[in-house]
Amino acid sequence: VWLGDQQLRYMFPRIYALEENKECSVAFKLQGDVELSLRRQVRGGVEAQQLVQLQDLIGSSVLGFEREWSFLR
């Protein structure tokens, strides 16, 4: 997924590292909890900060029907 000229995996590298489904879409994440597909719980610090920022970003997203966003390997 891109935000401006940056991929989300580079904006949230700690969360990307924990994500089991590296090709999931934001639309999929909007249907449930972002943390459900992480391989372990967030431990705090930078991980917790990135998770909150990602949740805020996803929570404020409005996806168009024609768009499917993914982390993009």
N, CA, C and O atoms as a GROMACS GRO file, in nm:
protein
  292
    1VAL      N    1   0.085  -0.117   0.000
    1VAL     CA    2   0.000   0.000   0.000
    1VAL      C    3   0.089   0.122   0.000
    1VAL      O    4   0.195   0.125   0.063
    2TRP      N    5   0.046   0.219  -0.070
    2TRP     CA    6   0.120   0.344  -0.078
    2TRP      C    7   0.044   0.454  -0.007
    2TRP      O    8  -0.079   0.460  -0.013
    3LEU      N    9   0.117   0.540   0.059
    3LEU     CA   10   0.061   0.662   0.116
    3LEU      C   11   0.150   0.773   0.064
    3LEU      O   12   0.265   0.786   0.106
    4GLY      N   13   0.097   0.852  -0.026
    4GLY     CA   14   0.182   0.950  -0.093
    4GLY      C   15   0.280   0.875  -0.180
    4GLY      O   16   0.240   0.802  -0.270
    5ASP      N   17   0.409   0.892  -0.154
    5ASP     CA   18   0.510   0.823  -0.233
    5ASP      C   19   0.582   0.714  -0.153
    5ASP      O   20   0.690   0.671  -0.191
    6GLN      N   21   0.522   0.671  -0.042
    6GLN     CA   22   0.588   0.575   0.046
    6GLN      C   23   0.501   0.451   0.068
    6GLN      O   24   0.380   0.462   0.086
    7GLN      N   25   0.563   0.333   0.066
    7GLN     CA   26   0.492   0.209   0.094
    7GLN      C   27   0.472   0.193   0.245
    7GLN      O   28   0.560   0.229   0.324
    8LEU      N   29   0.357   0.140   0.283
    8LEU     CA   30   0.328   0.121   0.425
    8LEU      C   31   0.430   0.028   0.492
    8LEU      O   32   0.460   0.046   0.610
    9ARG      N   33   0.482  -0.068   0.420
    9ARG     CA   34   0.579  -0.159   0.483
    9ARG      C   35   0.706  -0.086   0.526
    9ARG      O   36   0.775  -0.130   0.617
   10TYR      N   37   0.736   0.026   0.460
   10TYR     CA   38   0.851   0.106   0.501
   10TYR      C   39   0.814   0.207   0.609
   10TYR      O   40   0.900   0.248   0.688
   11MET      N   41   0.688   0.245   0.613
   11MET     CA   42   0.642   0.338   0.717
   11MET      C   43   0.626   0.266   0.851
   11MET      O   44   0.646   0.326   0.957
   12PHE      N   45   0.589   0.136   0.846
   12PHE     CA   46   0.563   0.058   0.967
   12PHE      C   47   0.642  -0.074   0.961
   12PHE      O   48   0.581  -0.181   0.960
   13PRO      N   49   0.774  -0.067   0.957
   13PRO     CA   50   0.854  -0.189   0.936
   13PRO      C   51   0.840  -0.293   1.047
   13PRO      O   52   0.848  -0.412   1.020
   14ARG      N   53   0.821  -0.250   1.170
   14ARG     CA   54   0.807  -0.348   1.280
   14ARG      C   55   0.677  -0.426   1.268
   14ARG      O   56   0.673  -0.546   1.294
   15ILE      N   57   0.570  -0.358   1.228
   15ILE     CA   58   0.441  -0.425   1.212
   15ILE      C   59   0.446  -0.516   1.089
   15ILE      O   60   0.392  -0.626   1.092
   16TYR      N   61   0.509  -0.470   0.983
   16TYR     CA   62   0.525  -0.552   0.863
   16TYR      C   63   0.601  -0.680   0.896
   16TYR      O   64   0.566  -0.787   0.848
   17ALA      N   65   0.704  -0.669   0.977
   17ALA     CA   66   0.783  -0.786   1.016
   17ALA      C   67   0.699  -0.887   1.094
   17ALA      O   68   0.722  -1.008   1.084
   18LEU      N   69   0.602  -0.839   1.170
   18LEU     CA   70   0.516  -0.927   1.250
   18LEU      C   71   0.399  -0.985   1.169
   18LEU      O   72   0.341  -1.086   1.209
   19GLU      N   73   0.365  -0.922   1.060
   19GLU     CA   74   0.248  -0.962   0.980
   19GLU      C   75   0.270  -1.098   0.916
   19GLU      O   76   0.370  -1.120   0.847
   20GLU      N   77   0.177  -1.190   0.938
   20GLU     CA   78   0.186  -1.323   0.876
   20GLU      C   79   0.140  -1.319   0.730
   20GLU      O   80   0.192  -1.392   0.646
   21ASN      N   81   0.042  -1.236   0.701
   21ASN     CA   82  -0.014  -1.228   0.566
   21ASN      C   83   0.038  -1.100   0.500
   21ASN      O   84  -0.029  -0.996   0.504
   22LYS      N   85   0.155  -1.107   0.442
   22LYS     CA   86   0.221  -0.989   0.386
   22LYS      C   87   0.147  -0.929   0.266
   22LYS      O   88   0.176  -0.816   0.226
   23GLU      N   89   0.054  -1.004   0.209
   23GLU     CA   90  -0.019  -0.955   0.092
   23GLU      C   91  -0.164  -0.919   0.124
   23GLU      O   92  -0.244  -0.901   0.032
   24CYS      N   93  -0.198  -0.908   0.251
   24CYS     CA   94  -0.336  -0.873   0.287
   24CYS      C   95  -0.365  -0.729   0.245
   24CYS      O   96  -0.275  -0.645   0.235
   25SER      N   97  -0.490  -0.703   0.222
   25SER     CA   98  -0.531  -0.569   0.179
   25SER      C   99  -0.579  -0.487   0.298
   25SER      O  100  -0.616  -0.541   0.402
   26VAL      N  101  -0.578  -0.357   0.281
   26VAL     CA  102  -0.633  -0.268   0.384
   26VAL      C  103  -0.782  -0.297   0.399
   26VAL      O  104  -0.834  -0.291   0.510
   27ALA      N  105  -0.850  -0.328   0.289
   27ALA     CA  106  -0.992  -0.361   0.296
   27ALA      C  107  -1.014  -0.479   0.389
   27ALA      O  108  -1.110  -0.480   0.467
   28PHE      N  109  -0.927  -0.580   0.383
   28PHE     CA  110  -0.935  -0.695   0.473
   28PHE      C  111  -0.914  -0.651   0.617
   28PHE      O  112  -0.985  -0.695   0.707
   29LYS      N  113  -0.816  -0.566   0.639
   29LYS     CA  114  -0.786  -0.519   0.774
   29LYS      C  115  -0.899  -0.434   0.831
   29LYS      O  116  -0.920  -0.432   0.953
   30LEU      N  117  -0.971  -0.364   0.745
   30LEU     CA  118  -1.085  -0.283   0.791
   30LEU      C  119  -1.197  -0.370   0.846
   30LEU      O  120  -1.279  -0.323   0.925
   31GLN      N  121  -1.202  -0.496   0.805
   31GLN     CA  122  -1.308  -0.587   0.849
   31GLN      C  123  -1.282  -0.647   0.986
   31GLN      O  124  -1.373  -0.704   1.045
   32GLY      N  125  -1.163  -0.635   1.037
   32GLY     CA  126  -1.130  -0.697   1.164
   32GLY      C  127  -1.022  -0.621   1.237
   32GLY      O  128  -0.996  -0.504   1.210
   33ASP      N  129  -0.961  -0.688   1.328
   33ASP     CA  130  -0.856  -0.630   1.411
   33ASP      C  131  -0.722  -0.644   1.340
   33ASP      O  132  -0.686  -0.753   1.295
   34VAL      N  133  -0.648  -0.536   1.332
   34VAL     CA  134  -0.516  -0.537   1.268
   34VAL      C  135  -0.425  -0.641   1.332
   34VAL      O  136  -0.344  -0.704   1.264
   35GLU      N  137  -0.438  -0.660   1.462
   35GLU     CA  138  -0.348  -0.748   1.536
   35GLU      C  139  -0.376  -0.896   1.517
   35GLU      O  140  -0.291  -0.978   1.553
   36LEU      N  141  -0.490  -0.934   1.462
   36LEU     CA  142  -0.526  -1.075   1.451
   36LEU      C  143  -0.431  -1.155   1.363
   36LEU      O  144  -0.413  -1.274   1.386
   37SER      N  145  -0.370  -1.094   1.265
   37SER     CA  146  -0.282  -1.168   1.175
   37SER      C  147  -0.133  -1.147   1.205
   37SER      O  148  -0.047  -1.182   1.124
   38LEU      N  149  -0.103  -1.091   1.321
   38LEU     CA  150   0.037  -1.077   1.361
   38LEU      C  151   0.083  -1.208   1.424
   38LEU      O  152   0.004  -1.274   1.492
   39ARG      N  153   0.208  -1.247   1.402
   39ARG     CA  154   0.256  -1.375   1.453
   39ARG      C  155   0.276  -1.378   1.603
   39ARG      O  156   0.289  -1.486   1.662
   40ARG      N  157   0.278  -1.262   1.665
   40ARG     CA  158   0.283  -1.252   1.812
   40ARG      C  159   0.227  -1.116   1.852
   40ARG      O  160   0.208  -1.029   1.768
   41GLN      N  161   0.202  -1.099   1.981
   41GLN     CA  162   0.152  -0.972   2.030
   41GLN      C  163   0.260  -0.865   2.022
   41GLN      O  164   0.379  -0.893   2.035
   42VAL      N  165   0.216  -0.743   2.003
   42VAL     CA  166   0.306  -0.628   2.003
   42VAL      C  167   0.360  -0.612   2.144
   42VAL      O  168   0.285  -0.622   2.241
   43ARG      N  169   0.490  -0.587   2.157
   43ARG     CA  170   0.555  -0.584   2.288
   43ARG      C  171   0.565  -0.446   2.351
   43ARG      O  172   0.598  -0.435   2.469
   44GLY      N  173   0.539  -0.343   2.278
   44GLY     CA  174   0.552  -0.208   2.332
   44GLY      C  175   0.655  -0.129   2.254
   44GLY      O  176   0.701  -0.173   2.149
   45GLY      N  177   0.690  -0.013   2.305
   45GLY     CA  178   0.791   0.071   2.240
   45GLY      C  179   0.755   0.108   2.098
   45GLY      O  180   0.644   0.151   2.070
   46VAL      N  181   0.852   0.090   2.008
   46VAL     CA  182   0.834   0.126   1.868
   46VAL      C  183   0.723   0.043   1.804
   46VAL      O  184   0.645   0.096   1.724
   47GLU      N  185   0.715  -0.085   1.838
   47GLU     CA  186   0.608  -0.170   1.782
   47GLU      C  187   0.472  -0.114   1.818
   47GLU      O  188   0.385  -0.102   1.732
   48ALA      N  189   0.452  -0.081   1.944
   48ALA     CA  190   0.322  -0.029   1.989
   48ALA      C  191   0.291   0.104   1.921
   48ALA      O  192   0.178   0.129   1.880
   49GLN      N  193   0.391   0.188   1.909
   49GLN     CA  194   0.373   0.318   1.844
   49GLN      C  195   0.333   0.300   1.698
   49GLN      O  196   0.241   0.366   1.650
   50GLN      N  197   0.402   0.212   1.627
   50GLN     CA  198   0.370   0.188   1.487
   50GLN      C  199   0.232   0.126   1.471
   50GLN      O  200   0.160   0.159   1.377
   51LEU      N  201   0.194   0.037   1.562
   51LEU     CA  202   0.061  -0.025   1.555
   51LEU      C  203  -0.048   0.080   1.572
   51LEU      O  204  -0.146   0.080   1.497
   52VAL      N  205  -0.033   0.168   1.668
   52VAL     CA  206  -0.132   0.273   1.690
   52VAL      C  207  -0.141   0.364   1.567
   52VAL      O  208  -0.250   0.400   1.524
   53GLN      N  209  -0.027   0.401   1.512
   53GLN     CA  210  -0.026   0.487   1.393
   53GLN      C  211  -0.092   0.418   1.274
   53GLN      O  212  -0.168   0.480   1.200
   54LEU      N  213  -0.064   0.289   1.256
   54LEU     CA  214  -0.126   0.214   1.147
   54LEU      C  215  -0.276   0.201   1.168
   54LEU      O  216  -0.353   0.217   1.074
   55GLN      N  217  -0.318   0.171   1.291
   55GLN     CA  218  -0.461   0.161   1.320
   55GLN      C  219  -0.531   0.294   1.296
   55GLN      O  220  -0.642   0.296   1.242
   56ASP      N  221  -0.468   0.403   1.334
   56ASP     CA  222  -0.526   0.535   1.309
   56ASP      C  223  -0.539   0.561   1.160
   56ASP      O  224  -0.642   0.612   1.114
   57LEU      N  225  -0.436   0.527   1.085
   57LEU     CA  226  -0.437   0.547   0.940
   57LEU      C  227  -0.546   0.463   0.874
   57LEU      O  228  -0.622   0.513   0.791
   58ILE      N  229  -0.554   0.336   0.912
   58ILE     CA  230  -0.655   0.247   0.855
   58ILE      C  231  -0.794   0.292   0.898
   58ILE      O  232  -0.888   0.290   0.817
   59GLY      N  233  -0.809   0.332   1.023
   59GLY     CA  234  -0.939   0.376   1.073
   59GLY      C  235  -0.992   0.499   1.004
   59GLY      O  236  -1.113   0.519   0.996
   60SER      N  237  -0.902   0.582   0.954
   60SER     CA  238  -0.946   0.704   0.887
   60SER      C  239  -0.953   0.688   0.735
   60SER      O  240  -0.983   0.783   0.664
   61SER      N  241  -0.925   0.567   0.686
   61SER     CA  242  -0.925   0.542   0.542
   61SER      C  243  -1.065   0.516   0.491
   61SER      O  244  -1.146   0.449   0.555
   62VAL      N  245  -1.091   0.570   0.376
   62VAL     CA  246  -1.213   0.539   0.302
   62VAL      C  247  -1.168   0.484   0.169
   62VAL      O  248  -1.110   0.556   0.087
   63LEU      N  249  -1.195   0.355   0.146
   63LEU     CA  250  -1.149   0.291   0.024
   63LEU      C  251  -1.253   0.303  -0.085
   63LEU      O  252  -1.372   0.283  -0.062
   64GLY      N  253  -1.207   0.336  -0.203
   64GLY     CA  254  -1.295   0.333  -0.319
   64GLY      C  255  -1.316   0.189  -0.363
   64GLY      O  256  -1.231   0.104  -0.337
   65PHE      N  257  -1.425   0.161  -0.428
   65PHE     CA  258  -1.456   0.026  -0.474
   65PHE      C  259  -1.347  -0.029  -0.565
   65PHE      O  260  -1.319  -0.148  -0.561
   66GLU      N  261  -1.287   0.056  -0.645
   66GLU     CA  262  -1.189   0.010  -0.743
   66GLU      C  263  -1.051  -0.014  -0.685
   66GLU      O  264  -0.963  -0.062  -0.756
   67ARG      N  265  -1.030   0.018  -0.561
   67ARG     CA  266  -0.895   0.007  -0.503
   67ARG      C  267  -0.883  -0.115  -0.413
   67ARG      O  268  -0.973  -0.146  -0.336
   68GLU      N  269  -0.772  -0.182  -0.425
   68GLU     CA  270  -0.735  -0.284  -0.328
   68GLU      C  271  -0.591  -0.256  -0.290
   68GLU      O  272  -0.502  -0.257  -0.374
   69TRP      N  273  -0.570  -0.231  -0.165
   69TRP     CA  274  -0.437  -0.195  -0.116
   69TRP      C  275  -0.373  -0.317  -0.053
   69TRP      O  276  -0.442  -0.400   0.007
   70SER      N  277  -0.243  -0.328  -0.064
   70SER     CA  278  -0.171  -0.434   0.004
   70SER      C  279  -0.033  -0.382   0.041
   70SER      O  280   0.011  -0.278  -0.008
   71PHE      N  281   0.036  -0.456   0.127
   71PHE     CA  282   0.168  -0.413   0.172
   71PHE      C  283   0.269  -0.410   0.057
   71PHE      O  284   0.364  -0.332   0.064
   72LEU      N  285   0.253  -0.489  -0.043
   72LEU     CA  286   0.344  -0.498  -0.158
   72LEU      C  287   0.483  -0.542  -0.116
   72LEU      O  288   0.559  -0.465  -0.056
   73ARG      N  289   0.514  -0.663  -0.147
   73ARG     CA  290   0.648  -0.716  -0.114
   73ARG      C  291   0.754  -0.650  -0.195
   73ARG      O  292   0.872  -0.683  -0.181
   0.00000   0.00000   0.00000
